[in-house]
């Protein structure tokens, strides 16, 4: 089963979801999204921690058989 991070859990109003096999994968994808779409030039340690805490098991991937 993989992991998922919903951007709306850390940035209100954004519908992007980062999916990956591990927390590290999800955080990397989310970081790229945040820099591109939210114009962040750097991600502060407290933002990393907030994203890490918001990362969950991706139940949708298991149900879909992915």
Backbone bond lengths (Angstrom), bond angles and torsions (degrees), N, CA, C in turn:
res aa  C-N    CA-C-N  psi(-1)  N-CA   C-N-CA  omega(-1)  CA-C   N-CA-C  phi
1 X - - - 1.448 - - 1.521 108.02 -
2 X 1.324 117.24 141.80 1.448 122.07 -178.66 1.512 112.90 -93.97
3 X 1.310 114.13 -166.15 1.466 122.61 -179.90 1.521 109.06 -122.94
4 X 1.346 115.88 158.26 1.451 121.60 177.22 1.528 109.09 -142.98
5 X 1.315 115.07 145.34 1.465 122.39 173.31 1.514 107.00 -131.67
6 X 1.305 116.28 118.06 1.467 121.73 177.93 1.522 107.65 -88.50
7 X 1.311 116.20 122.71 1.458 120.29 -177.94 1.528 110.98 -58.35
8 X 1.325 117.11 -32.63 1.464 120.38 -179.97 1.528 112.06 -61.50
9 X 1.333 117.32 -19.42 1.466 120.07 176.71 1.525 112.21 -75.38
10 X 1.327 117.01 -16.62 1.464 120.43 179.35 1.526 112.92 -124.99
11 X 1.325 116.88 -16.39 1.464 121.63 179.76 1.529 107.74 -141.32
12 X 1.312 116.49 100.28 1.462 121.37 -174.08 1.525 112.37 -54.62
13 X 1.317 114.79 136.61 1.454 120.73 174.24 1.514 115.82 90.90
14 X 1.320 118.40 -3.94 1.461 121.26 -179.14 1.526 108.90 -99.71
15 X 1.325 116.80 132.72 1.456 121.15 -176.39 1.539 113.70 -98.15
16 X 1.330 117.95 4.18 1.461 121.56 -178.66 1.531 110.86 -66.39
17 X 1.326 116.12 142.21 1.459 122.26 174.01 1.518 108.71 -126.87
18 X 1.319 116.03 129.93 1.468 121.57 176.16 1.524 107.91 -98.27
19 X 1.338 116.61 125.71 1.457 122.59 -179.93 1.528 108.78 -117.25
20 X 1.319 116.05 146.85 1.456 120.17 177.03 1.508 110.50 -168.61
21 X 1.317 115.07 173.17 1.461 120.79 179.95 1.524 112.17 -79.76
22 X 1.336 116.62 -23.62 1.467 120.25 -178.15 1.527 109.39 -138.33
23 X 1.331 115.38 167.87 1.456 120.33 176.68 1.529 110.29 -59.82
24 X 1.319 116.78 -39.85 1.465 120.88 -179.70 1.533 110.93 -61.76
25 X 1.343 116.85 -42.51 1.467 120.77 177.73 1.526 110.93 -59.52
26 X 1.325 115.17 -47.06 1.466 120.98 -177.30 1.531 110.32 -63.92
27 X 1.316 117.33 -43.99 1.464 120.32 -179.21 1.530 111.61 -65.90
28 X 1.332 117.18 -35.64 1.466 120.46 177.20 1.534 110.50 -65.20
29 X 1.326 116.83 -47.38 1.474 121.01 179.45 1.521 110.40 -62.73
30 X 1.326 116.35 -43.30 1.465 120.10 -179.83 1.523 111.09 -65.21
31 X 1.325 117.27 -38.75 1.462 121.41 178.31 1.529 110.99 -61.34
32 X 1.330 116.24 -44.16 1.471 120.45 177.95 1.524 110.57 -61.79
33 X 1.331 116.40 -42.43 1.466 121.31 178.02 1.530 110.69 -62.02
34 X 1.326 117.02 -47.26 1.466 121.25 -177.67 1.525 111.62 -60.95
35 X 1.311 116.08 -40.31 1.468 119.94 179.63 1.528 111.45 -68.10
36 X 1.322 116.79 -41.39 1.456 120.87 -176.81 1.530 112.29 -77.74
37 X 1.321 116.69 -52.30 1.467 120.99 -172.38 1.527 114.45 -85.50
38 X 1.318 116.88 -31.94 1.467 120.32 -177.71 1.526 111.52 -105.58
39 X 1.350 115.83 4.62 1.467 122.85 174.47 1.525 113.26 59.26
40 X 1.332 117.07 31.73 1.457 119.69 176.52 1.521 109.27 -78.55
41 X 1.308 116.35 133.51 1.460 120.14 178.23 1.521 111.07 -93.86
42 X 1.327 115.76 -21.40 1.456 120.78 176.29 1.519 108.07 -150.54
43 X 1.320 115.55 152.42 1.458 120.54 177.67 1.518 107.34 -112.21
44 X 1.318 115.24 117.43 1.459 122.09 -176.21 1.529 111.01 -70.62
45 X 1.322 117.32 154.21 1.471 120.69 179.40 1.532 112.90 -54.14
46 X 1.306 117.80 -39.74 1.472 119.89 -179.71 1.536 111.59 -67.45
47 X 1.340 116.29 -29.15 1.472 119.78 176.29 1.529 110.86 -72.50
48 X 1.343 116.84 -38.11 1.464 120.84 175.09 1.517 109.52 -59.84
49 X 1.328 116.43 -44.49 1.457 120.81 -178.45 1.526 110.99 -64.64
50 X 1.316 117.33 -42.23 1.465 121.47 177.99 1.534 110.31 -61.53
51 X 1.322 117.30 -43.94 1.467 121.96 178.55 1.526 110.58 -64.72
52 X 1.322 116.46 -41.86 1.464 120.77 179.90 1.533 110.29 -60.91
53 X 1.330 116.58 -43.74 1.467 121.06 -179.70 1.526 112.02 -68.20
54 X 1.329 117.58 -27.14 1.466 121.66 -178.67 1.532 112.33 -85.46
55 X 1.322 118.21 -9.75 1.472 121.89 179.86 1.526 109.31 -72.53
56 X 1.319 115.53 132.32 1.465 122.15 -175.86 1.527 111.33 -127.88
57 X 1.326 115.81 167.26 1.463 120.89 169.62 1.527 107.26 -64.76
58 X 1.306 116.92 139.76 1.465 121.87 -178.15 1.522 109.48 -92.12
59 X 1.332 116.23 83.47 1.459 122.19 -178.72 1.523 111.81 -62.81
60 X 1.322 117.62 -30.80 1.466 121.52 179.14 1.506 112.52 -62.88
61 X 1.322 117.55 -36.95 1.464 121.24 178.98 1.515 110.86 -65.92
62 X 1.349 116.63 -39.68 1.452 120.03 179.83 1.528 110.07 -66.88
63 X 1.338 116.21 -44.19 1.458 120.38 -178.24 1.523 111.23 -65.24
64 X 1.319 116.11 -34.00 1.462 120.18 -178.90 1.519 111.24 -83.61
65 X 1.317 116.90 -7.14 1.458 120.68 179.14 1.505 113.68 74.32
66 X 1.330 117.48 25.55 1.466 121.69 179.70 1.494 111.69 -84.96
